Amino acid sequence: MSTRYCCPNCKTNRSRFNIIEQTAHAVKLDPQTGEVMERFENSEDPGPLHTLYQGPERRIQCAVCGLIENELMFIKFADK
């Protein structure tokens, strides 16, 4: 990973960041207790009433001001 970042909020930080790896787990919960009743693996179809997570795999947090955004925001701002 050799990608340049720049914080779009504080505009000066180009070196201190937290990389947040996101992992989604598709589950079916009991509505009364909140207990996990069923887990769906990547290859399983959770059914027509369950939309699988389609968000970013990683988000970036500026370690100076605390802003958390999609990685693309930090990359694009570094190109300015």
C-alpha positions in Angstrom: 0.0 0.0 0.0 1.7 3.1 -1.2 -1.1 5.7 -1.4 -0.7 9.3 -0.5 -3.4 10.8 1.8 -4.2 14.3 2.9 -7.0 15.2 5.4 -9.8 17.1 3.7 -10.8 18.6 7.0 -7.6 19.9 8.7 -5.8 20.2 5.2 -2.3 19.8 6.7 -2.0 16.2 7.9 -0.3 14.1 5.3 1.3 11.5 7.6 -0.8 10.4 10.5 -3.8 8.3 9.9 -5.7 5.3 11.2 -6.8 2.7 8.6 -10.1 1.1 9.6 -10.6 -2.3 7.9 -14.3 -3.1 7.7 -15.7 -6.7 7.8 -19.4 -7.2 7.4 -21.1 -10.4 8.8 -24.5 -11.2 7.5 -26.7 -12.5 10.4 -30.3 -13.1 11.3 -31.2 -12.0 14.8 -34.0 -13.0 17.1 -36.2 -9.9 17.3 -37.0 -10.3 21.0 -33.6 -11.3 22.4 -31.2 -10.0 19.8 -29.5 -13.4 19.8 -27.8 -14.5 16.5 -30.1 -17.1 15.1 -28.3 -17.6 11.8 -25.0 -16.5 10.1 -24.6 -16.4 6.4 -21.2 -17.0 4.9 -20.0 -15.2 1.7 -21.2 -18.0 -0.6 -24.6 -18.4 1.0 -27.7 -16.5 -0.2 -29.3 -14.8 2.8 -32.6 -14.6 1.0 -34.7 -11.9 -0.7 -35.2 -9.8 2.4 -31.5 -9.3 3.2 -29.3 -6.9 1.3 -25.6 -7.7 1.5 -23.2 -5.0 2.6 -21.8 -3.1 -0.4 -19.9 -0.3 1.4 -16.1 0.4 1.3 -13.7 -2.2 2.6 -11.7 0.4 4.4 -12.2 3.9 5.9 -9.5 6.3 7.0 -9.4 8.4 10.1 -7.2 11.5 10.4 -5.1 11.0 13.5 -4.9 14.8 14.0 -8.5 16.0 13.8 -10.4 12.7 14.0 -12.3 12.9 10.7 -13.4 9.5 9.4 -14.2 9.2 5.7 -13.9 6.9 2.7 -10.4 6.3 1.6 -11.1 7.9 -1.8 -11.7 11.3 -0.1 -8.2 11.3 1.4 -6.6 10.1 -1.8 -8.3 12.8 -4.0 -7.5 15.6 -1.6 -3.8 14.5 -1.6 -3.8 15.1 -5.4 -4.7 18.8 -5.1 
